[in-house]
Amino acid sequence: PRSFCNGSYFFPFREYLHRELSFKKMHIFEARDKAFGDDEVLQENVIYLLAKGAPQDKVLLMSSQHAEDLATSRTVAHKVLMRPNDPDLFIRLAIDDNEHRVANLMDGMSSKLEDLGITVSTGRVVDFRAARFLKKDAETGTVALLYPAHLRNTLIRWPIDNFKKHNAIIDSPESRGLLIPTGNYVLAKRFSAKEERRRVVATLLRATDIPGKLVGIENHLNYFHQNGAGLDSDLAIGLTVFLNSTVVDQFFRQFNGHTQVNATDLRNMRYPDAETLRAIGRKLKDVPVDQATVDNVMHREVLKMPDGHDPFQNQNRIKEAIAILADLGLPREQRNDRSALTLLALIDLTPSQSWSAASAPRRGITEMMTFCKEHYGKKYAPNTRETVRRFTMHQFVQAGLAIENPDEPTRPTNSPKYCQRSSRLPASTLN
């Protein structure tokens, strides 16, 4: 299970690995339900090769959806996998060039949380331990209690009618230690699966969102604060935008291999400086709900990436290609990165081009794989050509998306000139 890669519980194990051994190879299975599905294992899993007493040199990182799928590969320095200057010794798995760029973007941030004067803590209210203080609804002598269900997009929805949990907690001398003063906080859910749209889900809690001078935060939430009190409004908005950005999501996935989003994980990341976060807050005045606006703000105010160095452009184009394959009725087994990249190679479409620029060159499998490496940062091993042929191209031909050997239909399959060409995609698809 990949859970040893981060978190405080496995720190002694990671420290031992770093001191006594060196990683040589590491294979990551992207799909939780396929590699070991027959054994009902639904954790994120890795297979790794270590050498005791060997120098910490190069590490081969490989990744695939499942055991039979083709794997991408990338060689990195050992210090990229386990960074000696990281006090928590997280194991970071940037499996392609795009993810490497994401890691560099995050490492380029100027601040740690402590530099911002901000602390992240876990909610104090453990409901089964505090059961005698909890109330279904607010009444005299209670204050608001917030669960993950009260977080909707980037805003708080409280109270919830007919809520299965509790909307309120009694304010008494016995429960006072479970409460914090009302203010501007950033709340982040402590649990999320890799299949969710974002792993880090942050919501702004404004001082005006709930009544009263105190509030309870349930234990399934983390909250960002300054010395136990709220943040100023601009800083809280900027921090919420940052945490909800795609760059944070992609970076977080590189080291977090389980469903928990621990306070230690959030402290381990780097952040923009306080003035940059406040500048975002001043310009927006509130937290945007849609992802595109969040990412546009991040690109403009924080990342400031030069042209041609946007890793999210690549990822967004792959997602668009997967959506097109779904719209065209391809089975679920062909709605993945492998098939999306094959489609993009078939129509000769780079990340920065419009879909209307699609064309139909003749290409062999090897040429397609070279295209994926050069334009999308995905390097596939040469011995995986047969996987592309059997599990993507064969289905493309059956669906009428590709034509085999349009220049010479009788060409044998073992010919080095064997090629494919895309059929013309429907005009509605390209608009």
N, C-alpha and C positions, 0 to 999 in steps of 0.2 A: 504493500500500500504506500502511496506517495505521500502520506501524511507526515512522514518523518522529515520532509524537506523544509518545514517551517514550524513555528510555534515553540513555546518554552518547554513543553513536556519532553520533546525529543532533543533538546539542546545538548545534554550529555552525550547522546549517541552521535550527533553531528560533530561535536568537539573531538570525540574519539576518532571518527573517520578522518577528520582534518589532520589530526596529530599523527596517526599511525598508518594511514592508507592513502591511496590515490585512485581516483576514478579513471577508468580507461574507456568504458563504453556505457551508454545509458539509452535505453529505448523506452519511449513514452507512448502509451496507448491513449489516443484522444477520446475514444468512445468508451464510456463506462460499462455499457450493457452488452458488449460484443466479445471482447477478448476472452473473458472468463465467465460469460453469461451462462454457459452450461452448468457451472458450479454455483450459480446464483450469487456471484461476487459482483457488487455494484459500486465498489470503491474505484477511485482513480489509481491505476497501477503502473509501475515501472519495473523494468528488468535492468539490472546494472552489474557491471563487472569491475571489481576492485583489485588492486594489487598491494600487498603489504610490503612496506619498506621501499617501494619504488618511487622515483622522483615524480613530483606533481607537474606533469608536462601537458600533453594534449589529451582532450576528451572528445570522443566521437558521440554526438547526440543524434539519435534517430527518433522518428515519430511516425506513427501510422494510426489509422482509425481502429484497426483490429489486426489480429495475427496474420490473416491472409492478404491484407491490403498492402499496397506498395508503400515504402517508407521514404520520407525525406531524410536527408542527412546533412550534418554540418559539424565541422571540427572547430573546437574552441579551446582556448587556454584554460587550464585548471582553475586559475584565479578568477576567471569569468563565471565559472560554475559555483565555486565557493570563494567568496571574496574575503581575503585575510583581514581587511579593515572593517568588516561587518561584525559587530560584537555578538550578534545572534547566529552568525554562520548559516544563514538561509542558503538553500540550494536552489539556484535560479536556472530555469530551463528555457532559454531563448532558442527555439528550435529552427528558426530560419532568419534570413537577413532582415526581414521586416521587424521581427520581435527584437532583434539586436538593436535596431534603430530606436524602438520604443524604450528599451532599457537605457540606452544612452541619453534619450530625452529626459527620462526621469532622474538619472544620475546627475544630469546637468542642472537640476533644480538647486536653488541656493541654500535652502533651509531644512532643518529638522524641526519637528514639532516643538522641541524645547527652545529652539531659537525664536520661535513665534510666541513663546510664553503660553503655549496651549498644551493641555493635557487631555488624553483620551482615557476614559474609564468605562467600566462595565456597569450597567444599571444596577442599583442597589436592591431593588425589590425582587426577591425570589418568592414567587407567589405561594408555593406550598408551605414555605416557612413563615410567611407573613399572612397566612389565611385569615387569622382573626381580625386583621385590620382592613380587609378588602371588602368593597361594596360594588354591587352590580351597577348602580347609578349614583350620581352625585346627590348628596344631601347635606344638611347642616352638620358642620364639623368634619367634612371631608375635603380633600383636594384632588385634582385630576391625577389619574394614573395612566401612563402611556405604554401600550404594547406595540409590537411590530404592525399589527392590524390597523393601528391608528395612523400609520404612515401611508399616504396616498400620493404617488409620484414624488413631488418635492415639497408637499405641504402636509399639514396635520389635519386630520378629520377627527374631531372629538366633540361630544361623545358619540358612540356608535349605538344606535337603537338595537335592542334585542341582542346585545353583544354576549357571546358565549363566555367571555372572560369577565373582566371588571373594568369599569370606567373610573373608579375612584378608590381612594385609600384614606382611612381615618387619620386625621392630624391630631396626634396626642403625644405626650412626653415619651411614651414607649416607642412610638413609630417615627419620631422626629429624625432619628439618625438615618432613616431610609429615604428622606426627602432632600431636595435641593431647592435653592431659591429660584423663583420664576425669573426667566431672562431669555436671551437669544442663545440657543444651543444648536449644534449640528448633531443629529441623531443618525446612526448607521446600524442597519440590521446585522445581527451577529451570525446569521445563517443564510446561505444561498448556495444553490447547486451550480455546477459549471454550465448546465444547459440553460440557465436563466440569461436574460438579455444583458444584465450587468451583475458582476459578483459583488461590487461595492455599491450599496444602495443608500444614499444619504438624503436626509430630509431636514429642512430648516424648521426649527421650533422657535417661533417668535414670542416675545414676552406678552404680546396681545392675543395669542392664539387660545389661551386658556385663562380662566379666572383665578383669582387668588394669588398669594405671595409665595406659595410652595408648590412643588410638583413631584410626583413619583415617576421614576424611570424603571421599567421592568427589566429583568436580567437578560432578556434576549435582545437588548439594544445596547450599543456603545454610545457614549455621548462625549462631545468635545467641549471643553470648558477652560476657564482661566481661574486657577486657584479656587475651584469649587463653585464659581459663579459664571454668569453668562458672558458671551462675547459682545463686542460692539457690533451693531447691525451690519455695517459694510463688510467687516471681516467675516462674519457668519455667512453672509450671502456668497462672498468670494470663495470661502472654503467649501461650501456645499456644491457650488458649480465645479470646482476642481475635482472633488471626490466623485462626482457623477460623470466625469469626462471619459471618453473612450481610451485615452492614453493611460489613465489610472486603471481602468478595467483590464486592458491588455497586459499591463505590467503586473498587476496583482495575480493574474492567472499564471504567470511565469514561476511563481514560488509557492502559491497556495494550492495544495493538492487534496483538500477535503472541503467539507461544507461550511466550516466555521470561518468567520471573519473576526479574528481575535484582536484585542487592543494592541497586543504585541506586534501583529502584522501591520497595523496602521501606524504605529510608532516607528516601524522599520523603514517606512517610505520617506522620500524627500518631498519637499513642498516648495512652492514659490515663496518669495519673501512677503512679509505682511503688507507692505505698501502695494504690491501687485495685486494681492487678494482684495485689499480694500478698494483699489481702483476698479476692479471688476464689480464689486458691490455698489460703488457709487454710480457706475454707468447703467447697471441693470435695475437697481432699486428692488428687485425681487428675483427669485430663482426661476429660470425658464423651465417649462415642463417638457418641451421636445428636445430630443437628443441632438438634432442638427444645430439648434441655437447654442446649446452648451458647448459643442465641439467648435463651432465657429468662433465663439468668444475665446476659448482656450487657444486656438490657432493664432488668433490675432493678438491677444494680450500676453500670452505666456510662452507658447512654443516658438513662434516666429521662425518657422522652418523655411529654409531656402527652397526654391523651386526644384522639383525632382527628388525631394527627400521626404515625402509625405507617406509614411507606411500605411496610414489609414486609407489613402486613396486606393492602394492595392487591395486591401481587405474589403473595402466597400464594393469594388468592382467584382471581386469573387462572390460576394453575397448577392450582387445583382445577377450574376450568371447562374447561381443556384436557383434564384427565384424564377428566372426564365426557364430553366430545365423543369421546374415544378409546373409552371404555366403550360408548358408544352406536353405535359403528361408523362414525363419520364418517371420510372419507379423510384421509390425512396433510396434504393441502393445506388442510384446514379445521381442523387442530389447531395453531392459532397464536394470538397475542395478539389479532389482529383478530377472529377468529371467537369467541374466548372473551369478549371485551368485548361483541360483538354479542349473544351468548347472555345475558350478565348484564343488558344493557339490555332485552332482550325480556322477561325475567322480573322486571325492576325490583329487582334485588338489589344493595345497596350493600356495601362491604367489611366493615362491622361487623355486618351482619345474618346470622342463621342461614339455612341453605339452606331450611329449612321456611317461611321468610317469602316465598318466591317467589310471584309473582302473574303475571297475564297481561294487562297493559294493551295497547291498540292504539297502535302507534307507527310513525311514518315513519322513514326512514333518517336524516334530519336530526336528529330528536328523539333517536335512539339515539346519534348522534355527540355531541350536547350532553350526554347522560347520561354518556358515557365521559369527557368533559372535566371535568365537575363532580364526579364521584365517584371517578374513577380517575386523574385527572391526565393523560389522553391526549388531546391536541388534534390532531384530524385536519383537514386542509384541506377547505373546502367542496366543491372540485372532485373529491374522491375518493369521493363518494357512489356513483357507478356501480361502483366497485371492490367496495364492500360488497355492492351489489345482485347483481353478477355472480358474485363468488367466495365469498360467504358465504350471503346470504339465499336465493339460488336453490337451493343445496345443502341448506339447512335445510328449505325447502319440500319438496324431493324426499324428504328423510329423514323427513318427518312431524313435524319439530320446530317448524314455523311454518305459519301459515295466512295467506294473502294476502286482504286486504279481507274479514274475516269479517262485517262489517256490510253490505257491498254487493259481492258477488263479481264483478259485471260492470263494476266501475269500471275505466276505462282506465288504462294504465300511466303516462301523462303527466299524470294528475290530481294536483293538489297535495294531495289528500286520500288518496292511495294509502298504504296502511299494512299492517302485519303484526302478528300476535299469536302468542304462543307457544302451541303445543299443551301439554297438561299433561305435565310430565316424570314419568317413573315414580317412584312413591313410594320405591322402593329407592335411587334416585339422590339423593333429597333427605335421606335419613337420615344 
